[in-house]
Amino acid sequence: MKHVIDQPLETDRMVLNYGPHHPATHGTLRIIMELEGETVTKVTPEIGFLHSGFEKLGEDLNFNQYITITDRMNYLSPLCNNVAYALAAEKLMNLEVSKRTEYIRVLMCELSRIADHLLNVGMLAVDLGAMTAFLYGFRVREDIYDLFEKATGTRLTTSYTLVGGLMRDIPEGFEKAVLKVLDEVDKAANDIETLLNKNRIWHDRTKNIGIISKEDAISYGISGPMARASGIDWDIRVNEPYSSYQDFDFDVAIALNGDVFDRYLVRMEEIRQSIKICRQSLDKMPTGEVIIDPNLGLSLPPKDEVYNSIEGLIYHFEITMPHRGMTPPVGEAYVPTESPNGELGYYIVSDGKCTPYRVRTRPPSLINYSIFSKLIEGHMLSDAPAILGSLNIIAGELDR
Amino acid sequence: MTSAEIKAVLEHQFPAAMVENEDLTEKQVELKGNQWLEIATFIKNDPDLSFDQLECITGYDTGEDGPLQTRYNLHSMEHRHKIEVVISHNRENPNVASIEQLWRIGDWFERETYDMFGIVYEGHRDLRRILCPDDWEGWPLRKDYEGQETYHGIVVQKMKEEEGWE
């Protein structure tokens, strides 16, 4: 036995192909790793497996049609993407939306943020072997998705916003249901934190792993919870408020070390702040319309009128027929928004036709993923799922 | 600083690099490509400008006869101001200096813009396609892009004018 132990470990260079269908990549990512023993020495990430030409498609679809594409881009928080696109299109057309629309959008975005963070923390935990924390998070996430289903009709491909408003108002009794779910979320967050915050194994697996320094975070353009975990005080909801975020009172979660553990802490704190924002938004919910005046010729008339009156049907056709409907002035618009992954925004250029000239997404997942190869180098192979999980990569948005 | 003040500083430092373009908004400034690396180094390191963050690079095609453009969205975390730098390239031989080593995110952004528009970033250490497969033909987001007929024996579907999908 002693003889075996005394022999030096074989440390030949080995190339390991991680993905594209590895369960811990949570999406189709391929990472080519060079290992020496168990230490990662070089990493080449390869992306593009989910490339669907969404930016090119934007040049063929009109403004309301493209909202369905934004769902597919980020399948963990589609509502945030819907809102981001609608905001940019509204800026392009100089449309003002009602206060009620803005408040409902805030409510939906924050619910999405909670769902996204719960899943992200849960997935990080399950990759590191903590199944229970994942189940706590996933169960309440289902409740949130039930809320989305009540309001939008679907769980995933929500397409809830329209340019100038919302697809429909929130249903009756929605406030009560949201408040009930928020209590559950609060409980689940407590449960997850009780399990993980002082857990020795969790600390060993996440502390001092994948540290992003403040300088790197800025140079790599990292935004959102990841930047805040590295000590950057930047939250677009506070610094460049959109959709009435200035009316809400909440704190920005910031941590200083920039490791996996700090990113986890920031996300947990953001869940609590989002609960606060949701409650405020329900408390102060203004009354009013959520659909812009149909007479402007920009939005589809209410379904009730389409089915029951000839005028409604004619208006509906006027808008949905090719080369008709919503036509913005020549110009361009970009509105940055704080999505659960980071700064998300759509840059739309219009040449005065009913389809955009160019649609560009600022994809937070692509930007946050670009630092991965730097983070993992020098770490053990078993740290790869921890770091990858903490980046919160959505492959649909990464590849577009 | 406001966009006008930033433009004034640029004009003072690099008078030869400024380009007048009436199509742009007041938050954008067009520069000539030949001095770009020097200008980029200056605006990143100058304490008054201090553009430490590159928020986005957008490729842009001005039309089938017009030039291609690269648009850099710069942001200063320190001073919290922004500017968008536009650089035009001719269609036949689009190239400009790479800023990949100044802002690290430039690496993937430039690869993406190269992939979609075929703009060559000179000095980039690993310039290859990022989203499309390596053997894809053409530059998909250019306005005169014609998709290839087949790809490894798979028929590439095309949209026909008026008729919709084949």
Interface residues (C-beta under 8 A of the other chain):
Chain A: I47 G48 H51 G53 E55 K56 D60 D216 I218 S219 Y220 G221 I232 W234 N239 E332 E343 Y347 V349 R358 R360 R362 L366 I367 S370 I371 D399 R400
Chain B: T25 D52 Q53 L54 E55 C56 T58 Y60 D61 M77 R80 W103 R104 I105 D107 W108 E112 M116 R129 I130 L131 C132 P133 P140 L141 M159
